[in-house]
């Protein structure tokens, strides 16, 4: 087994492990932070995970958000690793097609990367928006 194949297999295994940990933590916490909310009660920020009516600590909220943000990167890495492993078979089977195999692989890789960047950007913006609410509480009120 060559070095590239080993790296791709490790990327796939670690990606699947990350996704498994995410699913277990979602089940354990009964929610996630990206679609959660921050509520202000008596001048204090309370952090709620999606589908959870009980507040969690700020640290748990941040962990859940960061782990949720890692999921698009994980999915993209797994897809690119699988595409890399299938590269030779795809290239050899598309010699007489309208578009060459290597060209198709490049297009697919760019599309996957673009989708991952947009997906992660949306998650990051949504997660950062929760902290704008919390930051409003900590600002002193000018009189």
Legacy VTK file of the C-alpha trace (Angstrom):
# vtk DataFile Version 3.0
C-alpha trace
ASCII
DATASET POLYDATA
POINTS 143 float
0.000 0.000 0.000
1.497 3.325 -1.024
1.796 6.424 1.166
-1.072 8.317 -0.505
-3.484 5.426 0.040
-2.503 5.174 3.720
-3.047 8.911 4.211
-6.443 8.780 2.478
-7.529 5.813 4.580
-6.481 7.616 7.775
-8.365 10.743 6.700
-11.480 8.638 6.103
-11.160 6.776 9.417
-10.480 9.931 11.457
-13.323 11.728 9.698
-15.739 8.926 10.473
-14.516 8.895 14.090
-15.090 12.659 14.347
-18.601 12.259 12.972
-19.289 9.390 15.404
-18.127 11.519 18.356
-20.363 14.351 17.102
-23.403 12.050 16.957
-22.692 10.654 20.445
-22.228 14.149 21.919
-25.382 15.398 20.184
-27.274 12.509 21.745
-25.622 13.010 25.163
-26.225 16.781 25.238
-29.513 16.459 23.359
-28.648 19.269 21.006
-25.963 21.399 19.395
-24.961 25.059 19.576
-25.113 26.206 15.948
-28.907 26.180 15.974
-29.065 26.896 19.696
-29.746 30.232 21.296
-28.508 32.690 23.891
-31.075 34.271 26.185
-30.565 37.113 28.591
-32.095 36.636 32.051
-31.470 39.121 34.861
-28.500 40.565 32.999
-26.850 37.164 32.564
-26.418 35.181 29.357
-27.878 31.680 29.363
-26.749 29.254 26.663
-29.208 26.742 25.205
-28.438 24.002 22.726
-30.836 23.239 19.878
-33.662 20.937 21.071
-32.605 21.399 24.714
-34.625 23.440 27.192
-31.982 23.342 29.919
-29.123 25.869 29.864
-25.566 24.589 29.489
-22.256 26.163 30.444
-20.564 28.595 28.117
-17.672 26.137 27.713
-20.039 23.328 26.642
-21.801 25.719 24.243
-18.450 26.710 22.687
-17.313 23.065 22.440
-20.558 22.086 20.722
-20.286 24.991 18.287
-16.680 24.273 17.348
-17.408 20.575 16.911
-20.402 21.425 14.708
-18.218 23.733 12.611
-15.727 20.866 12.126
-18.368 18.628 10.492
-18.349 20.325 7.039
-14.540 20.111 7.018
-14.757 16.438 7.972
-17.284 15.662 5.235
-15.185 17.512 2.645
-11.980 15.757 3.698
-13.638 12.334 3.500
-15.073 13.094 0.050
-11.728 14.359 -1.270
-9.910 11.329 0.153
-12.410 8.983 -1.490
-12.077 10.896 -4.754
-8.297 10.560 -4.532
-8.559 6.808 -3.949
-10.864 6.441 -6.973
-8.797 8.756 -9.205
-7.078 6.085 -11.305
-10.266 4.104 -11.931
-12.228 7.246 -12.879
-9.453 8.512 -15.161
-9.039 5.202 -16.975
-12.772 4.734 -17.508
-13.288 8.187 -19.037
-10.675 8.255 -21.813
-13.208 8.503 -24.641
-15.792 10.654 -22.859
-16.608 14.274 -23.708
-14.762 15.406 -20.601
-11.531 13.700 -19.520
-11.315 11.904 -16.166
-8.660 14.199 -14.684
-10.672 17.275 -15.669
-13.780 15.835 -14.051
-11.827 15.056 -10.881
-10.506 18.606 -10.728
-14.000 20.043 -11.204
-15.421 17.756 -8.506
-12.623 18.678 -6.079
-13.228 22.404 -6.631
-16.997 21.983 -6.176
-16.489 20.003 -2.954
-14.056 22.612 -1.617
-16.411 25.478 -2.488
-19.384 23.799 -0.817
-17.329 23.082 2.321
-16.119 26.690 2.539
-19.652 28.086 2.115
-21.118 25.572 4.584
-18.432 26.288 7.211
-18.773 30.032 6.644
-22.509 29.837 7.269
-21.948 27.842 10.475
-19.265 30.265 11.684
-21.477 33.314 11.034
-24.450 31.707 12.739
-22.356 30.663 15.755
-20.690 34.077 16.048
-24.129 35.686 16.008
-24.946 33.959 19.290
-22.065 35.739 20.986
-23.209 39.160 19.783
-26.244 38.672 22.015
-24.032 37.630 24.925
-21.640 40.549 24.333
-24.514 43.026 24.516
-25.059 41.949 28.126
-21.474 42.576 29.170
-21.358 46.110 27.744
-21.992 48.829 30.325
-25.047 50.972 29.689
-24.125 54.624 29.101
-26.177 57.117 31.073
LINES 1 144
143 0 1 2 3 4 5 6 7 8 9 10 11 12 13 14 15 16 17 18 19 20 21 22 23 24 25 26 27 28 29 30 31 32 33 34 35 36 37 38 39 40 41 42 43 44 45 46 47 48 49 50 51 52 53 54 55 56 57 58 59 60 61 62 63 64 65 66 67 68 69 70 71 72 73 74 75 76 77 78 79 80 81 82 83 84 85 86 87 88 89 90 91 92 93 94 95 96 97 98 99 100 101 102 103 104 105 106 107 108 109 110 111 112 113 114 115 116 117 118 119 120 121 122 123 124 125 126 127 128 129 130 131 132 133 134 135 136 137 138 139 140 141 142
